């Protein structure tokens, strides 16, 4: 099963771009990479999903290199409300079970 | 369009008791997964239901059981509660599709406290 590794925590400031990198060395051919955001005592919220290269939506971008052994979530111009835990997940095509790591606690300062 | 809903929001039980948590999936979704999230940790997969059957199961004892109804809603039952069962229980719904590519949408969770 593919395991993900993320930094435990990160700090940044309002208005900055934040990049969170996730390692997934054992990713399989059919696996997708998904990022979720979670606020305290709430369910995780889907941010973005990708398979290769670059994916962009209204809230974030996801960069995936050709070897797919890592991925980077990019949050443009963060605000205080972006303070949350961010989870990188590798979707298993074989058993549908999402592997959740410990997540990255992102703290945005004024 | 209602998202995933869970009930109750909070629950307090004592050791040895039994608890039932409920989940209604997002409209159009047919698959429900349950997760346990201890404080400060990532969610741990309990099991997943599709077509009223358990499709996948994580590393949880038989005290944890579930059910899915014809309308796709689901229940999570935990028997003989232990103090360690105190956690946020999350329900996520999705559509059975390309496996790893399916996007799961989570409910707000049920906070269970076992005394």
Interface residues (C-beta under 8 A of the other chain):
Chain A: X30 X31 X32 X34 X36 X41 X42 X43 X44 X45 X46 X49 X51 X87 X90 X91 X92 X93 X94 X95 X96 X97 X98 X100 X101 X102 X103
Chain B: X4 X33 X35 X41 X42 X43 X44 X45 X48 X55 X56 X58 X88 X90 X91 X92 X98 X99 X100 X101 X102 X103 X104 X105 X106 X107 X108 X109 X111
